[in-house]
Amino acid sequence: MKKILLVFVLVCFSLSVFFACKKEKEVIIQPTVIDNSDNNSSVTIQYLGKLLFYDPILSGKKDVACATCHHPDFAYADGRDLSIGVDGIGLGPNRHFLISTFTKRKSQTILNTAFNGMDENGKYDSTNAPMFWDSRAKSLEEQALIPIKSSVEMRADTYPEDLAIDSVLARIKNIKEYRTLFATIFSGQQQSITSSNLAKAIAAFERSLTAMNAPYDRYMRGEIAAMTDLQIQGMSFFQINGCGRCHTGNMFSDYKLHVLSVPDNPKAIESDNGSNGTYAFRTMSLRNVKLTAPYMHSGVFKTLDEVFDFYNLILNSKSRNPNVPNTKIDPLATILRPNNTSRTAIKAFIEALTDEKFDRSMPKTVPSGLNVGGNIK
């Protein structure tokens, strides 16, 4: 009886703090994938997008696919601090160079990118959704084509950047299965294999990758036993300690750019100065973060404890990056108080944001006949 009473008290306190007693705000239990563009999100176009996502035909040397750095085995990230694109071999942390170099940043998961930009009220615009660590792209469609043009991610030096997309489209046009799929899906168009349709197909598949049935989601739907007492307590500490000021809403991100002074990765060729040279990077969603270590844009923190330690060190606006003056650190980052008492509970709550039952299926073959996922074995 005492345990039931304790749980009830914790539940009431947690919910009152978590939603700050703002009754006008709707609790978004299961957000709907909304596509405000003209992208046809039928199962057929998702199938085409999935094939393209796993097909190395999109890369210059035909050795890298989107899935190389966004693989289901690593929750659609790659488990590395800095990703390895062209001229690499192997998968995830075991991937290594042949003759190339690291990419600029850690690979982000694409799980739930369908909801990028969602505000505290569950509203978002898929045509203006921030993508990449520096928010330089504004939709999944725009994002889909950028790695194809990147020399370190997919293009290599096979063709000039301005010819990358046309070169890939020419390859696709030479493959009968792709010609048939594009013609069927984009029927009525004089040219079905275009850069726009290529982006739409990949984006449609990416929008299908959602993981929104974590213990937290079930708890919010009334399944009180879905979260432990420690996780419920952590939900309160999450707000009390200031984490929820940036990791807000149902996606636990404000999707804004913040200057934090995260250290550069020592493997990087040069300092990563973020969005427009400001050293600002977008707030990552905390959903499934348990599965996507290491952390931050530079991948320098291997564990959540190291992330907590970082925030404790910048409490007094003391920069951890020599390129970021103390005065430039976002004040929201310097008011966090993840002390030893609260961090255990907060970590437990963050684990409650994990949903491992996402689509992990991979095509057995791709239309090009190349290795599924690129040179990952």
N, C-alpha and C positions, 0 to 999 in steps of 0.2 A: 504493500500500500504506500509506504514511504517513497519507494522508487517511482511509482506511478505519479505521485504528487510532485516529486522532483522534476521528472520529465515534463509534466504539465507546466510547471513554473518556468522551466528553461525555454520551453516552446513559446510561451506567451512573451517572455522577456526578449527572446531572440527575434521574434517577428516584429515586436514593437520597435526595437532598435533598428532592425534591418530595413524596414520600410518607413522609419522615422514618423510613424503615426500619420502619414499622409494618405488618408482614405481615398483621395481623389485619384490616386495612381492605381492603375490596373496591374495585377500580378500576371505577367505573361507566362503561362504554364507551358505551352507548347507552341512556339512561334511557327508561322506558316512561311514556307519559301515563296517569296513574292518576286516576280520578275517584271519590272516596269518597262523593260525594253521590248523590242519586237522579236525577242528571241523565243522561238518555239521550243518549249521544254518538254516535249513528248519523250516517251521512252525510246523512240527510234533515234532521235537526235542525241540523247544521252548515250546510246550505244555507240554511235559514230564518235562522239566525243571521247568515250572511254578507249576506243581503239587508237585514236590519235594521241591520247594521253600516254599510252604505253608504247607507241611506235617511234623508234629512233629515226625514222625517215624525216622527222622534223629538225634534226640536228645536222650540222655541216658535214661531219665525218660519219654520220649514221651510227654513232656509238652512244648517244645520250637521248633519253626520253624525258618527258615531264616527270614520269614516275621514278626516274633515277634518284632525284632529290626529294620526291614526295611519294614515299612508298608506304603501302598499307602496313607493312611489318613494323613501321615506326610511326604509326598514327598519322600517316601522310606527311611526315617530315623525314629526316634522315638520321637523327641521333648524333649528328656531328656538331662541332663548334663552328667550323666554317665548311661549307659544302664544296665538293669536288665535282665539277661538271665535265668539260671536254677532256679527252685523253686520260681519263681515269678508268679504273677497273675495280670491281667489287661493289658491295652494298653496305650502306650505313657506315658505322664506325670503322668497318674493315676496308672501306674504299680507300684506294691509294693512287698515287700519280704514276703515269708512265713518263710523260714529258711536259706536263702542264703545271698549273698553279691553282691556288685556292680561289674560290669566289669571294666576293666582298663581305658577305654576311652569312649568318646562320639561316638555314632553311626553315621557314615557318610552316606549320601544318596548314593544309587547306580544308580540314574538317570545319564545318560551320562557317566558311567564308561566304556562304549564301546569305548570312545575316550581318555581314560587315556594315558598320555604320549605324546599327540599331541603337536608338536612344533609350532612355529609361522608361519610356512609355510603349516600347515595342515597335516604334515606327522607323522605317528606313527606306532608302531609295536606291535600288540596285543599279541605277544608271549613274549614280554619283557616290558609290561606295568606296572608301579609301582602301587601297591595296599596297602591298610592300611595306617594309619597315619605315619608309620615308613618305608614304602616301602619295607617291608620284603618279600612280594610276588611279582612275576613278570608277572602275567597274571590273568585273571578272573578264568581260570581253576585251577591254583594253589591256589588262594584265596578261592575258593569255599569249599575246604575240610578242611581248617584250623580251622574254628569255630566248626566244628563237633568234632574235637579233643580237644577243649578247655574245661576245667572243669567248668569254670564260665560262658561260653557262651552257650554250648549245652550238653557237655558230662556228667557233674556232676561227681559222683564217681561210675557210673554204671559199667564201665569197664576201664581197663588201657588205657592210651593214645595210646600206640602202637597197641592196638586191636580195637580202636574206629571205623575205617573205615570198617574193616572186619566184625565187629559186625553189623554195619548198613547195609552193603551189604547182610548179612545173613537174616536180617529182610525183606529187599526188595524182596529177592528171594522167600520168603514165601507168597508174595502177587500176586495173579494171574494177576491183571491188569498191575502191573509193569513188570511182566515177559513178558507179551504180547507186551507192548510198547517197552521195551528194545530190545526184539528179532526182532521186526519189524524195528525199527530205525537203529539198529546195526546188520542187517542181514549179514550173511557171516562170522561172528566171532564165534569162537568155544564157547567163553564165552561172553555173551552180558552184563551181570550185573557185571561190574568191576569198580574199583575206577576211572579209566581214563574216562569211559563213564558217570559215575555219575557226575564228574566234568564238562565234556563237555555239558551235558544237562542243568545243573544249569547255567553255563556260557552263553549258548545260550539264555536262557530266560533273563538273566541280560543284554545282549547286545541288546535285543529288547526294553529296557526301555530308550528311548531317549526323550528329551524335548528341541527342537532346533528351536522353532518358537516364540521366545520372541519378544517384541517390537523392541529390538535392531536388531534382525535378519531381521525383516521386513523393518526396517529403512535402513539397509545396502543393502537390495535388491531394494531400491529406493522409498519405501513408507515413504516419509518424515514425514507425519502426525502420524506415528506410535510412535514417541517419542515426548515428550513435549519440549518446549524451555529450561526448567530447566534441563531435562535429557540430552539434547544435550550439554548444558553448562557443566554439570557434567562429560560428556565424555571427555571434554578437561581438566578439573580440575583433573580427574583421572590420566592423564599422567603428568600434571604439578606438582602434589603433590607427584609423585613417586610411586603410587599404581601399575602402569603398569610394573614396573621393575620385579616384581615377578608374578603378576596376568596378565600374558601376553597371546597373541594368542587368538584364537577363543574360547578356553575353559577358558580363564582368569586364567591360572595357568601355571607355568613353570615346575610343577611336580618335583621340586627339594626339597631337605631337607635344612631347615634353622633353626638356633638357634635364638629364639625370646625372651626367658625368660618368657613365659606365666606361670602364677602361677599354682601350682598344685591344684587340686580340694580337698577341705578339707575332703570330704567323702572318698577319696582314702586311702587305707591301707598303701601305701608307695608312695614315690615320683616316678613319671613317667619320666624315663630318656631317653625316645625316642629311636632313631636309634643308636644301638651299644653303648648305654650309653653316647651319646653326647648331649642329650637334643635337638636334631634336629628333626623336624617334617616336613612332606610334605606340600607344599602349596596347600590349598584347592581351588577347582574351585569356582568361584563366581556365576556360573549359578544356578538359583533357590535358592540362598542363603537367599532370603527373606522368604522362606518357611521352612528353616532348623535351626532356632534358637533352643537352644543357640549355641555359637560359640567357636571355637578353640578345640584342641584335648581333653582338660579337661572340656570343656563345662562351663567355669567359667564366660563367658560374655553373659548376657541375650539379649543384644541388639547390633546393629551395633554402636550406640553411645558409648557404653562401649568399643568396639573394637577400635574406633577412639581415645578414651581417653587413652587406653593402649599405642598406638603408640606415642601419644603426650608425655607420661611420659617417654618413652625410647629414646627420641630424643638425649639426651646427653649420650647414652650408660649406662643408669642406670637400672640395672636388676630388674625385678619384681619377680624373683624366686631366693631364697637364694642359690640354688644349681648351679646357672649359674653365673659365674664371668662376670663382666661388659665387660671384654676384649673378651669374647666369643660370644657376641651378633653379629649377622650378620650385617655388615655395611649397607646393603640394607634396613634393618628395621629401622635404626636410621636416615635416611635422609627423611623420610616421613613428610609431612607438612599438615596434614588434619585439617586446622584451622576452626574456626566457620563459616567463610564466605564460604569456599569451601565444607565443609562436607555436608551441606544440598543438594547441587547440586550433589555431589558424591553419596550420598544415593539414590537420585532420579534416577541417572544413573544405580546404582546397581539393583534397582527395575525393570528397563527396561530389565534386564537379566532374568526375570521370565517368564517361560512358564508353565502355570498350566494345559494345555491340554495334559497331559501324560496319559498313560494307567493306570487306577485305578481299573480295573476289578479283581475280585478274584474268584477262583473256589468255587462252592457251596459245594462241597465235595472233599475229597482227598482219594486216593485208600486205605489207611490204615484204614479209617473210624474214625480217630481221629479228634479232633477239628481243623478246618481250621485255620492256623496261630498260633496254640498252645493255652495255657491258657491265652487268652487275654480278656475274658469276666468275 
